[in-house]
């Protein structure tokens, strides 16, 4: 089961609505994928907090004017109630009911803030650029790893990508004999054409995406040195992204493989520094 399939079935899994075989397969994926397991744990935490908020909320009737129905759970917090029917009593009733509704709304707001800020907050070392690369790679996998131009000739694929994107792509010569070029396809990153070369490495699919370099494109990614050269790294949803800069372009490799194996797609690229 892939990470995208896990996200598709996650809510049903947490609600125990999946058939046993799918549920077992999904749990096995969670056991081996840190990012998906983290997302599942966040969803569980959201549900627990929501349940706790609802259990702690006063039993408030829906838009009723009956004080006798809405006083449960509030009466103990009022030290000395004025005479019933007096102006002070009426004001107290409205104030207590307002405070009770505010408690429920604040609890719901807290859950919403948790959902938006915590669940959708990128993990450390993840940039918007890396997220778009991973999303495009997942789309590539969902389509069965199909390319538009099938060839193992890196020069032919580079020329085809230039015709499709006008990007001067120089595909590397992989140093690993188990790394094979499959072909190329045109894609879009942030709405702009990008060159996409597909590889198979040790039986696992990988991509090398080339986009025009901009000052902000690598922001949020971890800047590291490998063999004395500058690279930028991110990890997202079980995928690794390794990027470098050359001749006004950014080259970025994406796969579930570790960083060291993806570096073979960067070997013939003359890296730029900061």
C-alpha positions in Angstrom: 0.0 0.0 0.0 1.4 3.4 -1.0 1.3 6.6 1.2 -1.4 8.1 -1.1 -3.6 5.1 -0.5 -3.1 5.3 3.2 -4.2 8.9 3.2 -7.3 7.9 1.2 -8.3 5.2 3.6 -7.0 6.7 6.9 -10.4 8.1 8.2 -12.2 4.8 7.5 -9.3 2.9 9.2 -9.6 5.1 12.3 -13.4 4.5 12.3 -12.9 0.7 12.0 -14.8 0.7 8.7 -12.3 -1.1 6.5 -12.4 -4.8 5.7 -9.9 -6.9 7.6 -7.3 -7.4 4.8 -7.2 -3.7 3.9 -7.0 -2.7 7.5 -4.1 -5.2 8.1 -2.2 -3.9 5.0 -2.7 -0.3 6.1 -1.5 -1.0 9.7 1.6 -2.8 8.2 2.3 0.4 6.2 2.0 2.6 9.3 4.4 0.3 11.2 7.1 1.0 8.6 6.4 4.6 7.5 7.2 7.3 10.0 5.4 10.1 8.1 2.1 8.2 7.7 2.3 7.0 11.3 2.7 10.6 12.5 -0.3 11.7 10.4 -2.4 8.9 11.9 -1.3 9.8 15.4 -2.3 13.5 14.8 -5.7 12.4 13.6 -6.2 10.2 16.7 -5.1 13.1 19.0 -7.6 15.4 17.3 -10.4 12.9 17.9 -9.5 12.4 21.5 -9.4 16.2 22.1 -12.7 16.7 20.4 -14.3 13.9 22.4 -12.9 15.3 25.7 -14.2 18.8 24.8 -17.7 17.6 24.1 -17.8 15.5 27.3 -16.6 18.5 29.4 -19.1 20.9 27.8 -22.2 21.8 29.8 -25.5 20.3 28.7 -26.9 23.4 27.0 -30.3 23.3 25.3 -30.4 24.5 21.7 -31.6 28.1 21.7 -34.1 27.8 24.5 -35.4 30.5 26.8 -36.0 28.1 29.7 -33.6 28.8 32.5 -34.7 25.7 34.3 -33.4 23.6 31.4 -30.0 25.4 31.1 -29.1 25.8 34.8 -27.6 22.2 35.2 -23.8 22.4 35.7 -23.9 26.2 36.1 -25.9 26.6 39.3 -23.0 25.5 41.5 -20.7 28.2 40.1 -23.2 31.0 41.2 -22.5 32.0 44.8 -25.7 33.8 45.6 -28.6 34.0 43.2 -30.8 37.1 43.3 -34.5 36.7 43.6 -36.1 35.0 40.6 -37.8 37.5 38.3 -35.7 40.5 39.4 -33.7 42.4 36.9 -30.5 41.1 38.5 -31.7 37.5 38.1 -32.5 38.0 34.5 -29.1 39.5 33.8 -27.5 36.6 35.6 -29.4 34.0 33.6 -28.3 35.6 30.3 -24.7 35.9 31.5 -24.5 32.3 32.7 -26.0 31.0 29.4 -23.6 33.2 27.4 -20.6 31.9 29.4 -21.7 28.3 28.8 -22.0 28.8 25.0 -18.6 30.5 25.0 -17.0 27.5 26.7 -18.4 25.2 24.0 -17.3 27.5 21.2 -13.8 28.0 22.6 -13.4 24.2 22.9 -14.5 23.8 19.3 -12.2 26.6 18.2 -9.3 24.9 20.0 -9.9 21.7 18.1 -10.0 23.6 14.8 -6.8 25.5 15.6 -5.1 22.2 16.4 -6.3 20.7 13.2 -5.1 23.6 11.0 -1.9 24.5 12.8 -0.7 21.1 13.9 -2.0 18.7 11.3 -1.2 20.8 8.3 2.1 22.2 9.6 5.0 20.9 7.6 7.4 18.6 9.3 10.9 20.1 10.0 13.0 20.2 6.8 10.0 20.3 4.5 9.6 23.2 2.1 6.7 24.1 -0.2 8.9 23.2 -3.2 9.6 19.7 -1.7 5.9 19.2 -1.1 5.1 20.0 -4.7 7.8 17.6 -5.9 6.5 14.8 -3.7 2.9 15.4 -4.8 3.9 15.2 -8.4 6.0 12.0 -7.8 3.0 10.4 -6.1 0.8 11.3 -9.1 3.4 9.7 -11.3 3.3 6.5 -9.2 -0.6 6.6 -9.1 -0.5 6.6 -13.0 1.7 3.4 -12.9 5.0 5.1 -13.5 4.2 6.0 -17.1 6.5 8.3 -19.1 5.7 10.2 -22.3 9.1 9.5 -24.0 10.5 6.0 -23.4 14.3 5.8 -23.8 17.4 4.9 -21.9 19.5 7.4 -24.0 20.1 10.3 -21.7 21.0 12.7 -24.6 17.8 11.8 -26.5 15.7 12.3 -23.3 17.4 15.6 -22.6 16.7 16.9 -26.1 13.0 15.8 -25.9 12.6 17.5 -22.5 14.1 20.7 -24.0 11.6 20.6 -26.9 8.7 20.2 -24.3 9.9 22.7 -21.7 12.6 24.9 -23.2 14.8 23.9 -20.2 18.4 23.0 -21.0 18.5 19.7 -19.1 21.7 17.8 -18.7 20.8 14.4 -17.4 23.6 12.7 -15.4 25.3 9.4 -16.1 24.4 7.3 -13.0 27.5 5.8 -11.4 25.4 2.9 -10.0 25.0 0.1 -12.6 21.6 -0.7 -11.0 20.3 2.8 -11.9 18.5 2.8 -15.2 16.9 5.7 -17.1 13.4 4.9 -18.2 12.4 8.1 -20.1 11.0 11.5 -19.6 7.7 13.4 -19.2 6.6 17.0 -18.9 5.1 18.1 -15.7 4.2 21.3 -13.9 5.6 22.5 -10.6 3.9 25.6 -9.1 2.0 26.0 -12.4 5.2 26.2 -14.5 6.6 23.6 -17.0 9.2 21.3 -15.5 11.3 18.5 -16.9 10.8 15.1 -15.4 13.2 12.2 -16.0 12.2 8.8 -14.6 14.7 6.2 -13.3 14.6 2.8 -11.7 17.1 2.2 -8.9 17.4 -1.2 -7.3 13.9 -1.9 -8.4 12.5 1.3 -7.0 11.2 4.2 -9.0 12.8 7.7 -8.7 12.5 11.0 -10.5 14.9 13.8 -11.4 13.0 17.0 -11.9 14.5 20.2 -13.3 13.0 23.6 -12.8 14.3 27.2 -13.2 16.2 28.4 -10.1 14.7 31.2 -8.1 16.0 32.8 -4.8 13.2 31.2 -2.7 12.8 27.8 -4.4 15.0 25.9 -1.9 13.8 27.8 1.2 12.8 25.5 4.0 15.0 22.6 2.9 18.0 21.5 4.9 21.3 22.7 3.5 24.0 20.0 3.8 27.3 19.1 2.3 28.0 15.7 0.6 31.5 15.1 -0.7 32.3 18.8 -0.4 29.3 19.8 -2.5 26.1 21.7 -1.5 22.8 19.9 -1.5 19.4 20.6 -0.1 17.4 17.8 1.5 13.8 17.2 2.7 11.8 14.2 3.8 8.0 14.1 3.4 5.4 11.4 3.6 8.0 8.6 3.3 9.8 10.2 0.4 13.3 11.8 0.2 14.1 14.9 -1.8 17.7 15.8 -2.7 18.3 19.0 -4.7 21.2 21.0 -6.0 21.8 24.1 -8.3 23.5 24.3 -11.7 23.5 26.8 -14.5 20.4 28.7 -13.3 18.4 25.5 -12.7 17.5 23.3 -9.7 17.9 19.6 -10.1 15.8 17.6 -7.6 15.7 13.8 -7.1 12.7 12.2 -5.4 12.2 8.7 -4.2 11.6 6.5 -1.2 15.3 5.6 -1.4 17.8 7.1 1.2 19.8 10.3 0.4 23.0 8.4 -0.3 21.5 6.4 -3.1 19.8 9.4 -4.7 23.2 11.2 -4.9 24.1 9.0 -7.8 21.7 11.1 -9.9 23.8 14.2 -9.0 27.3 12.9 -9.6 27.8 14.5 -13.0 26.3 17.8 -12.1 28.6 20.7 -11.2 27.0 22.0 -8.0 26.8 25.6 -7.1 27.3 26.9 -3.6 25.1 29.4 -1.9 
